[in-house]
């Protein structure tokens, strides 16, 4: 199956902030109130997410929730993560376990993350988010903030900053 067929079949739409394509597939009816959240959130939500050769970057962003990423099909996707302690970590999600690729990846809440399709037409994953995803908990990175906070990582992460993200800077 090619990317156009999958986008149509799964009803994927362009992601408004992060790049790539997505479709929310589940939001729990049960809610919780975690200590660092302003109010209640669904206990869990889930999406399909796809990067394509025409849209190969998932821009650097921060989320308060834990997110488990599950690789489904297509080409490998590189994840670049800045953990809360400032450590830079990279993981490749993909089907070739014998080459060090992983089928799933946990990104803890409070981390910055970006993704990149390494080759091929597309990479398709799912994400399970807990507490459930809410745009209030999601921050798109801007160059000023990231350069200041992580100057040692700037060469590795600068390409993951969305050109218009200066409007969303947190200082």
BELLIN-V438214 format. One record per helix or strand. SS is the DSSP state (A for helix, B for strand). FROM is the first residue (numbers start at 1). TO is the last residue. If there is no record, write none. Layout:
BEGIN
SS;FROM;TO + SS;FROM;TO
END
This chain:
BEGIN
A;3;9 + B;13;14 + B;21;27 + B;31;32 + B;41;42 + B;45;52 + B;57;63 + B;66;74 + B;77;82 + B;88;93 + A;97;99 + B;102;102 + B;104;107 + B;111;117 + B;122;130 + A;135;137 + B;138;140 + A;143;149 + A;151;160 + A;165;168
END
